[in-house]
Amino acid sequence: MVVTEEIGLPSWDLYELSIPCTVFGKAQPDLADSWYDLRLCGTGAAEGARDADPLGTGLALRTRYGLDDLVGADTVIVPSVPDPCVEEGRPLSEALITALRRAHDAGARMVSLCTGAFALAEAGLLDGRRATAHWLHTAQLAERYPKVRVDDSVLYVDDGDVLTSAGLTAGLDLCLHLVRRDLGAHVANQLARRMVVPAHRPGGQAQFIDLSVPATDDDALAPVLDWARSRLDQPLTVRELARRAAMSPRTFYRRLQEATGTTPLQWLLTQRLGRAQSLLESTDLPVEKIGELSGLGTANNLRHHFLRHIGVSPSEYRRAFPRSVPESRPLA
């Protein structure tokens, strides 16, 4: 992970900086035999940075590794860039841009959180690609880098070897998505549970919900959503969910969309796909049975949704995680 070592690192950026440290920096031997080796790679600030007053100007950080260590990494994360580079157009470090290009050319998966997208864009790694950043900065990103197809309406974008996210908690969503890609849904779900965060928010979910509409009590939805998760193998309709929430179907639809940025049917599909992923990873059940238990129906219907939303068949998915979860471990 790239760490900008300079005087006055704002506390706002510390949040994005801490997310990869929390997700990737601590071994989880009971979840996966092999975890990530996280290295913080500094940009190399001036010597005066270490004398910065932490109460007056912010924090100055020192790291063991430098930009040369980015080359050879499997994944490179840029959590943010200095505010003046975004707001005032101050040039980014040429050494950083060169290091990012070299790492990408060497085969690294490139990831940005929030304003880190400006560094990937400056390196040309987002040219012709769909990408996102915090909605406060997407207009600047699009104007400064017209070759990038900026989408300001999503939490994160997975474009294979290059991934970008919006700011703050969307960065956490993307990091958990990386764990899900690498180690499987069960591991990602258990890690999210330890962090007391939602196990999976799809990247296409809206990052900005218009709060000009009347505020809603999200707690009113929690019981019915928990009830639905425990019955994914059964037929569930919007009308039935609305009845259990003591709302009209129209009101339930609106309230769920306000709270999650997605529709009830899309929410159900996401939950069922997650259940099917966990079953494929943690059991030897046949695909037909997994389709039944996840609520996705027949084996053909399960294959259809996996190919469309995950990009591989259920069998291919299972082969990718042959030992990610011991059979004796209980499902989430």
Solvent accessible surface area in square Angstrom, and as a share of the most:
residue,aa,sasa,rsa
1,M,11,0.05
2,V,3,0.01
3,V,2,0.01
4,T,23,0.13
5,E,10,0.05
6,E,42,0.19
7,I,94,0.48
8,G,24,0.23
9,L,12,0.06
10,P,43,0.27
11,S,89,0.57
12,W,134,0.47
13,D,8,0.04
14,L,50,0.25
15,Y,88,0.33
16,E,1,0.00
17,L,24,0.12
18,S,50,0.33
19,I,8,0.04
20,P,0,0.00
21,C,46,0.27
22,T,70,0.41
23,V,0,0.00
24,F,9,0.04
25,G,46,0.44
26,K,141,0.60
27,A,66,0.51
28,Q,17,0.08
29,P,103,0.65
30,D,71,0.37
31,L,6,0.03
32,A,13,0.10
33,D,146,0.76
34,S,84,0.54
35,W,37,0.13
36,Y,64,0.24
37,D,109,0.57
38,L,46,0.23
39,R,114,0.42
40,L,59,0.29
41,C,4,0.03
42,G,3,0.03
43,T,33,0.19
44,G,61,0.58
45,A,28,0.21
46,A,77,0.60
47,E,116,0.52
48,G,39,0.37
49,A,1,0.01
50,R,142,0.52
51,D,118,0.61
52,A,22,0.17
53,D,76,0.40
54,P,82,0.51
55,L,173,0.86
56,G,57,0.54
57,T,72,0.42
58,G,18,0.18
59,L,66,0.33
60,A,32,0.25
61,L,47,0.23
62,R,101,0.37
63,T,36,0.21
64,R,214,0.78
65,Y,58,0.22
66,G,30,0.29
67,L,20,0.10
68,D,110,0.57
69,D,60,0.31
70,L,3,0.01
71,V,47,0.27
72,G,67,0.65
73,A,36,0.28
74,D,129,0.67
75,T,37,0.22
76,V,1,0.00
77,I,8,0.04
78,V,1,0.00
79,P,3,0.02
80,S,14,0.09
81,V,2,0.01
82,P,13,0.08
83,D,67,0.35
84,P,39,0.24
85,C,6,0.03
86,V,1,0.01
87,E,99,0.44
88,E,137,0.62
89,G,40,0.39
90,R,111,0.40
91,P,114,0.72
92,L,24,0.12
93,S,50,0.32
94,E,115,0.52
95,A,61,0.47
96,L,8,0.04
97,I,3,0.02
98,T,60,0.35
99,A,6,0.04
100,L,0,0.00
101,R,100,0.36
102,R,114,0.42
103,A,0,0.00
104,H,46,0.21
105,D,121,0.62
106,A,67,0.52
107,G,65,0.62
108,A,2,0.02
109,R,33,0.12
110,M,0,0.00
111,V,0,0.00
112,S,0,0.00
113,L,0,0.00
114,C,4,0.02
115,T,8,0.05
116,G,0,0.00
117,A,0,0.00
118,F,2,0.01
119,A,0,0.00
120,L,0,0.00
121,A,4,0.03
122,E,73,0.33
123,A,6,0.05
124,G,32,0.31
125,L,16,0.08
126,L,1,0.00
127,D,65,0.34
128,G,53,0.51
129,R,52,0.19
130,R,91,0.33
131,A,0,0.00
132,T,0,0.00
133,A,0,0.00
134,H,21,0.09
135,W,106,0.37
136,L,103,0.51
137,H,28,0.13
138,T,7,0.04
139,A,76,0.59
140,Q,49,0.22
141,L,0,0.00
142,A,42,0.32
143,E,146,0.66
144,R,88,0.32
145,Y,30,0.11
146,P,111,0.70
147,K,139,0.59
148,V,9,0.05
149,R,140,0.51
150,V,38,0.22
151,D,31,0.16
152,D,77,0.40
153,S,61,0.39
154,V,9,0.05
155,L,6,0.03
156,Y,11,0.04
157,V,6,0.04
158,D,56,0.29
159,D,55,0.29
160,G,39,0.37
161,D,61,0.32
162,V,3,0.02
163,L,0,0.00
164,T,3,0.02
165,S,0,0.00
166,A,2,0.02
167,G,7,0.07
168,L,53,0.26
169,T,72,0.42
170,A,4,0.03
171,G,0,0.00
172,L,16,0.08
173,D,13,0.07
174,L,0,0.00
175,C,0,0.00
176,L,5,0.02
177,H,29,0.13
178,L,1,0.00
179,V,0,0.00
180,R,20,0.07
181,R,92,0.34
182,D,54,0.28
183,L,35,0.17
184,G,0,0.00
185,A,0,0.00
186,H,1,0.00
187,V,0,0.00
188,A,0,0.00
189,N,25,0.13
190,Q,28,0.12
191,L,3,0.01
192,A,0,0.00
193,R,169,0.62
194,R,117,0.43
195,M,46,0.21
196,V,133,0.76
197,V,41,0.23
198,P,85,0.54
199,A,40,0.31
200,H,64,0.28
201,R,62,0.23
202,P,41,0.26
203,G,12,0.12
204,G,59,0.57
205,Q,17,0.08
206,A,34,0.26
207,Q,32,0.14
208,F,106,0.44
209,I,56,0.29
210,D,78,0.40
211,L,151,0.75
212,S,95,0.61
213,V,60,0.34
214,P,107,0.67
215,A,104,0.81
216,T,42,0.24
217,D,86,0.45
218,D,76,0.39
219,D,109,0.56
220,A,44,0.34
221,L,4,0.02
222,A,47,0.37
223,P,87,0.55
224,V,6,0.03
225,L,16,0.08
226,D,82,0.42
227,W,37,0.13
228,A,0,0.00
229,R,89,0.32
230,S,75,0.49
231,R,77,0.28
232,L,5,0.02
233,D,68,0.35
234,Q,87,0.39
235,P,121,0.76
236,L,15,0.08
237,T,73,0.43
238,V,32,0.19
239,R,175,0.64
240,E,51,0.23
241,L,1,0.00
242,A,0,0.00
243,R,158,0.58
244,R,118,0.43
245,A,17,0.14
246,A,96,0.75
247,M,32,0.14
248,S,56,0.36
249,P,50,0.31
250,R,205,0.75
251,T,39,0.23
252,F,0,0.00
253,Y,92,0.35
254,R,112,0.41
255,R,40,0.15
256,L,1,0.00
257,Q,76,0.34
258,E,28,0.13
259,A,34,0.26
260,T,25,0.15
261,G,20,0.20
262,T,20,0.12
263,T,40,0.23
264,P,1,0.01
265,L,119,0.59
266,Q,74,0.33
267,W,17,0.06
268,L,3,0.02
269,L,29,0.14
270,T,15,0.09
271,Q,37,0.16
272,R,31,0.11
273,L,15,0.08
274,G,19,0.18
275,R,73,0.27
276,A,0,0.00
277,Q,14,0.06
278,S,8,0.05
279,L,8,0.04
280,L,2,0.01
281,E,10,0.05
282,S,7,0.05
283,T,32,0.19
284,D,112,0.58
285,L,57,0.28
286,P,74,0.47
287,V,19,0.11
288,E,101,0.45
289,K,76,0.32
290,I,0,0.00
291,G,0,0.00
292,E,96,0.43
293,L,55,0.27
294,S,0,0.00
295,G,24,0.23
296,L,7,0.04
297,G,37,0.36
298,T,91,0.53
299,A,12,0.09
300,N,112,0.58
301,N,57,0.29
302,L,0,0.00
303,R,90,0.33
304,H,94,0.42
305,H,31,0.14
306,F,0,0.00
307,L,99,0.49
308,R,172,0.63
309,H,76,0.34
310,I,56,0.28
311,G,53,0.51
312,V,51,0.29
313,S,23,0.15
314,P,1,0.01
315,S,50,0.32
316,E,81,0.36
317,Y,12,0.05
318,R,60,0.22
319,R,160,0.58
320,A,66,0.51
321,F,17,0.07
322,P,89,0.56
323,R,199,0.73
324,S,20,0.13
325,V,8,0.04
326,P,67,0.42
327,E,130,0.58
328,S,108,0.70
329,R,58,0.21
330,P,106,0.67
331,L,73,0.36
332,A,75,0.58
